[in-house]
Amino acid sequence: MVFAVFLGMCSYLAVSKKVATAVGLGAAVIFVLAITVPLNWLLDQYLLQPGALVWLGPEFAEYDLSFMSIIMFIATIATMVQLVEIVVEKFSPSLYNSLGIFLPLIAVNCAILGGSLFMQSREIETLGLAVNYGISSGIGWFLAILAIAAIREKIRYSNVPAPLRGLGITFIVTGLMGIGFLSFGGMLTGGDEEVKEEPKEVVVETTEIETEVDNQIKIVN
């Protein structure tokens, strides 16, 4: 999501100065996405979609609560983020202090909400696929922030021009990585499939020819 649609850039840029911090935040994002995407799939299937309340009775078949999708998704995400914050503070105080304000800000991380909204727009069919999509999205974000953190640690000892030091060179590297991943996506999809043209049947109309032949026969007679 980072390189394709550039979601979650705030924490991606702010917490990617060190690999250790990036690993901690990436693991938290994987956990939150793995839980919230399936939960929001259940909410979407049995509460929010048009006609989803039919399990309560036929009189609820016409209800449409899809306008509440974003509110319900954010509520689920905020609940899970609070749980993650409590666990991290309890078992890893050093990681909790290094993440600082960015750990609770996962609740408003657009990448987390984007995972649930993409799940809804792509109409994922089963709960298992929703779990797979959530975990895969989290792993993708984790690999992205881990890669940029490793690059930034190396760039720190490189001779970068003064105007580009800091976020400047980080934006350039992120753009180049995004171009690279998008090109890999085109290779995997294989491009447009060739359309095989079916041979067209040529239909010859013989009505006019038969009429001319009849006229010639009449003239000869």
C-alpha positions in Angstrom: 0.0 0.0 0.0 2.9 2.3 0.6 4.4 2.1 -2.9 1.2 1.5 -4.8 -1.2 4.2 -3.3 1.2 5.9 -0.8 -0.9 5.1 2.3 0.6 5.3 5.7 3.4 7.7 4.7 3.4 9.7 8.0 4.6 6.9 10.2 6.5 5.4 7.3 8.7 8.5 7.2 8.8 9.3 10.9 9.6 5.9 12.4 12.0 4.6 9.7 15.2 6.2 11.0 16.3 3.0 12.7 15.7 -0.6 11.7 14.8 -1.7 15.3 12.1 0.8 15.6 10.8 0.1 12.2 10.6 -3.7 13.0 8.5 -2.9 16.1 6.1 -0.7 14.4 5.8 -3.0 11.4 5.0 -6.0 13.7 2.3 -3.9 15.4 0.8 -3.0 12.0 0.7 -6.6 10.9 -1.1 -7.5 14.1 -3.6 -4.7 13.8 -4.4 -5.5 10.1 -4.6 -9.2 10.8 -7.3 -8.6 13.4 -9.2 -5.6 12.0 -9.6 -6.7 8.4 -11.5 -9.9 9.3 -13.5 -8.2 12.0 -14.5 -5.4 9.5 -15.3 -8.1 6.9 -17.8 -9.6 9.4 -19.3 -6.2 10.1 -19.6 -5.5 6.4 -21.2 -8.9 5.6 -23.7 -9.1 8.5 -24.4 -5.5 9.3 -23.4 -2.8 6.8 -24.2 -4.1 3.3 -27.6 -3.5 1.8 -29.8 -6.4 2.9 -27.1 -7.7 5.4 -29.6 -7.5 8.3 -31.9 -10.1 6.7 -30.7 -12.6 9.3 -32.7 -10.6 11.9 -35.9 -11.1 9.9 -37.4 -10.4 6.5 -38.6 -7.0 7.7 -34.9 -5.9 7.9 -34.0 -7.0 4.4 -34.3 -3.4 3.0 -32.1 -1.8 5.5 -28.8 -0.3 4.2 -26.2 0.8 6.8 -23.3 1.1 4.3 -23.1 4.9 5.1 -21.7 3.8 8.6 -18.8 1.8 7.1 -16.0 4.3 7.9 -17.2 5.0 11.4 -17.5 1.3 12.3 -14.2 0.5 10.7 -12.4 3.3 12.6 -14.0 2.1 15.9 -12.7 -1.4 15.4 -9.2 -0.2 14.5 -9.1 2.2 17.5 -10.1 -0.7 19.8 -7.4 -3.0 18.5 -4.7 -0.2 18.6 -5.5 0.4 22.3 -5.0 -3.3 22.9 -1.6 -3.3 21.1 -0.5 -0.2 23.0 -1.3 -1.9 26.3 0.6 -5.1 25.4 3.7 -3.2 24.1 3.8 -1.0 27.1 3.6 -4.0 29.4 6.1 -6.3 27.7 8.5 -3.9 25.9 8.8 -0.5 27.6 11.8 0.4 25.5 10.0 -0.2 22.2 7.0 1.7 23.6 9.2 4.7 24.4 11.0 4.6 21.0 7.7 4.5 19.1 6.3 7.4 21.2 3.2 9.1 19.8 3.3 7.0 16.6 2.0 3.9 18.3 -1.4 5.3 19.3 -1.5 7.1 15.9 -1.8 3.7 14.2 -5.5 4.2 14.9 -5.6 7.0 12.4 -3.0 5.5 10.0 -4.6 5.6 6.6 -2.9 2.3 5.7 -4.9 0.5 8.4 -8.2 2.0 7.3 -7.2 1.5 3.7 -6.8 -2.2 4.2 -10.4 -2.5 5.4 -11.8 -0.2 2.7 -9.9 -2.1 -0.1 -11.3 -5.3 1.4 -14.8 -3.9 1.1 -14.3 -2.4 -2.4 -12.8 -5.6 -3.8 -15.7 -7.7 -2.4 -13.6 -10.4 -0.8 -15.8 -13.4 -0.6 -14.8 -15.4 2.5 -13.5 -14.8 6.0 -10.3 -16.8 5.2 -9.5 -14.6 2.3 -10.1 -11.5 4.5 -7.6 -12.9 7.0 -5.1 -13.6 4.3 -5.6 -10.1 2.8 -5.1 -8.5 6.2 -1.9 -10.4 7.0 -0.5 -9.9 3.5 -1.1 -6.2 3.6 0.6 -5.9 7.0 3.6 -7.9 5.8 3.8 -5.6 2.7 3.8 -2.5 4.9 6.3 -4.1 7.2 8.7 -4.9 4.4 8.4 -1.4 3.0 9.3 0.4 6.3 12.1 -2.2 7.0 13.6 -1.5 3.5 13.5 2.3 3.8 14.9 2.1 7.4 17.9 0.0 6.3 18.5 2.4 3.4 18.3 5.4 5.6 20.8 3.9 8.0 23.3 3.4 5.1 22.5 6.9 3.6 23.5 8.4 7.0 27.1 7.6 6.2 26.9 8.6 2.5 27.9 11.9 1.0 24.4 13.3 0.3 24.1 16.9 -0.9 23.0 19.2 1.9 19.6 20.3 0.4 18.6 16.6 0.1 19.6 15.4 3.5 16.8 14.0 5.7 13.3 13.8 4.1 14.5 15.0 0.7 16.5 11.9 -0.1 14.0 9.7 1.6 11.2 10.9 -0.7 13.4 10.3 -3.7 14.3 6.8 -2.6 10.6 6.0 -1.8 9.6 7.2 -5.3 12.2 5.0 -7.0 11.1 2.0 -4.9 7.5 2.7 -5.8 8.4 2.8 -9.5 10.2 -0.5 -9.2 7.4 -2.3 -7.4 4.8 -1.1 -9.9 6.9 -2.4 -12.7 7.1 -5.8 -11.0 3.3 -5.7 -10.7 3.1 -5.2 -14.5 5.4 -8.2 -15.0 3.3 -10.5 -12.8 0.0 -9.6 -14.4 1.5 -10.3 -17.9 -0.1 -7.3 -19.6 -3.1 -7.4 -21.8 -4.0 -10.8 -23.3 -3.9 -11.1 -27.0 -7.4 -11.2 -28.6 -7.7 -13.9 -31.1 -9.7 -12.8 -34.1 -12.2 -15.4 -35.3 -12.4 -15.9 -39.0 -15.2 -14.0 -40.5 -17.6 -15.7 -42.8 -18.1 -13.9 -46.1 -21.8 -14.1 -47.1 -22.4 -13.4 -50.8 -25.8 -12.2 -51.7 -27.0 -13.9 -54.8 -30.4 -12.2 -55.1 -29.2 -9.6 -57.6 -27.3 -12.2 -59.7 -30.3 -14.5 -59.9 -32.5 -11.6 -61.0 -30.1 -10.7 -63.8 -29.9 -14.3 -65.0 -33.8 -14.5 -65.1 -34.0 -11.3 -67.1 -31.4 -12.6 -69.7 -33.4 -15.9 -70.1 -36.6 -14.0 -70.7 -34.9 -11.8 -73.4 -33.5 -14.9 -75.1 -36.9 -16.6 -75.1 
